[in-house]
Structures are given as structure tokens and as C-alpha cells.
Amino acid sequence: MGERGKPRVAFIIPGLGAVNRGAEAFVKELAKRLQNKYDITILSRGVTELSLSHRTIKVIPRDNTLTNHIYSLHPFWAKVFNGLFLDPLNIEMLTSAVASFGTVSDNFDLIFPVCGVWGAITARFVRAIRNVPFIHCGYAGLERAEYWVARQRPDMYVALTSVAQRWIQAKVPGINCTMVPNGVDVQRFAPTSRKENLSLDRPIYLCVAALVPLKRVELAIRAVGRLQKGSLLVLGDGPLRSSILHLGKQILGDGRFLLKSVPYSQMPRYYSSCDVFTLPSKVEGFGIAYLEAMASGKPVVAPKDEIREEIVGKSGILCNVQDIAEYANCLEVAARTNFGDVPRKRAEQFSWETVASKYDEVFRQVLEKRALHV
């Protein structure tokens, strides 16, 4: 137990304070809302603004020049590294897990690794040595990595959707699994947020994404390019930045395309400034950006699959985004359709207050089970 008898919880999240993506936002928002009930320590490579205990860990970051050079030498080796979970992102997760081992072995009551397969393997070792339980959140969705995490038998596997819950229970029978969706700050992301002054043709289609192949931002560029009017605003950064910028300028031009990377604190004003949100990613474990857009009162156009049906509901249009003509038509229809307060009401069902309360229940359930076996 930690401060004033609170259970001590360690979050291992290497990117927190260094990058602003879904997993980092998840830990930040959850930790803020549980800090009054738990003595929380964050282990990351970056410096956070959170008023929580923090341990800096030394890792090989995902943007390391050498690891990215080796990874990109030949497609064959990239495939091998992916298969072994040794791509640049997983190298960061592996080194963060190793760097955290000594700390999380020291008098914590619960470990919450947010660093993939390697975090789960490390937490399993700590549990074997110190009887410290661990929780995993299935951020990767229906991906091979989640199967290997589940094979480590976390004390509780938290699926983000009912689709993912059924999938992992079928893959790993007998796993302790519950479903808790991702959350959104409905006070920060709201229709009344201040708008950003953008010199772009209306309607403005917004895409918030890491610039990596999985997000398929090029599909959004090509779809908006088929429209007679409207522009595309892309917020994000990543290894495909130069190619995305070139394609956007080539197809849409300066007046209809803008690529920016902005601090997370400024995101609400950009959501408020757009007319339609779109993210054509191949897969999403959940897709926090959809919730942020909906909380801002914006309709969503996204790929049609079970997970996004569960998130978006009637707050937008789901379609085959690989059919550029169909995708473009859905963007146009969404822009001229009045969705009223449907997106906002849908997002309110995923408020962080509700989600944090469910995680509190999960934490207590796991800790009570551990107490019975001490």
C-alpha cells in the first residue's frame, strides 16, 4: 500500500510525455481520474505534466534512426521483425519493459503495462516472482499482438468493444475478460469550443491520424480530391509525412489541403472548425479520434466494420473507403446532412467519468482477488 493506504499502481507507458497518441491520452486521462483512490506511478521516457509520481525510464525510442534504418533495409527483414515483435515501435516497448522490471518488482500492488506483448511478458514474470497482478487493455484490437498478450494470462484483460471481447475469448478460452470502452473528455471536446481560423475551402473534412500505413490517410486525400468543393485538414505526424504532404499538394493543392502537427491541448478548436471527421484506417482497437469528433458535434465517415459500428452508431456514415467513389459520395452526403445532436449524445455515453468508474471496479476486483491468495 502507498500514500494513506491507497493501493500502489504502476503504469508502464513509454511514449507518455514524448508523443501524443491514443494510448498516451488514455493513460493520462485515466490516471488523472483515479489518483484520489490509488497511489499511481507513471513509468515513461518523457516528462509529463501530471501531478503524479513519475519514473523516467531509458528506452530505444520508436523514432531511433538506427532501428528504423535496419527495419527499412529490405521488405523481407521488415516482415521478419514484425513477426518477432521487433519493429521500431515494439523495440521501444521491449526496452521500456526491461527498463521497468526492477521498479515494478518493488512493492506495487497492481501493474498496468501499456507496452504490448513485451509489457505483458514482463508483468507475467513479476507476478510469478512477487505475486503482483497485472491488467491489460486491448488497444491493438483484433490483432495478432493481442492474442500473444492474452496468452500471458493477465489477471484481467480489458477489451475495448464487445466485438473484441468475443474475439479474444474465442482465441484464448478461459481468459479473465471484461469490456470497458475508451473514454472522451466531453468538457474539453464540445460543440462550443473555440474555433481555429483556417484558410480552407468549405466544407472542411478533418482527419486526425498518425502518418503510418495503417491509417491509410491517402484514401481520404483521393476521396476529397474527387469532390467539386471542400478541403482536407490532416492533423498528425509520422514516417509518411513527406509522402502524404506531396500527395495532398498534388491532388488538392494549397487551397484545399493542409497538413499540421499540433499539441493535444489545441485539438478541440480544430475539431470545432471542421464540418465532417473522417479516419479511413485499416483497423482500430477503438479509435479515440472518432469520440473526440462526435463529442465536438461532428459527424463521422469511417470504414464499415463491427467495431466502428459499435462506436459510431448513427453519428455518421460507414462505408467501403477503398472504393474511392463511394467514400467521396459519403463524405459529401455527411457534409450536407444535419445530424443534430446525435453525435454529441452518442459521445456522452463514453464520458471519462463513466469509463474511469468502470476501471475502478476492475482494479478493485483484481486487488480483492489477490488479497484472497496472499
Secondary structure, 3 states (H helix, E strand, C coil): CCHHHCCEEEEECCCCCCCCCHHHHHHHHHHHHHCCCCEEEEEECCCCCCCCEEEECCCCCCCCHHHHHHHCCCHHHHHHHHHCCCCHHHHHHHHHHHHHHHHHCCCCCEEEECCHHHHHHHHHHHHHHHCCCEEEECCCCCCHHHHHHHCCCCCEEEECCHHHHHHHHHHCCCCCEEECCCCECCCCCCCCCCCCCCCCCCCEEEEECCCCHHHCHHHHHHHHHCCCCCEEEEECCCCCHHHHHHHHHHHCCHHHEEEECCCHHHHHHHHHHCCEEECCCCCCCCCHHHHHHHHCCCCEEEECCHHHHHHHCCCEEEECCCCHHHHHHHHHHHHHCCCCCHHHHHHHCCEHHHHHHHHHHHHHHHHHHHHHHC
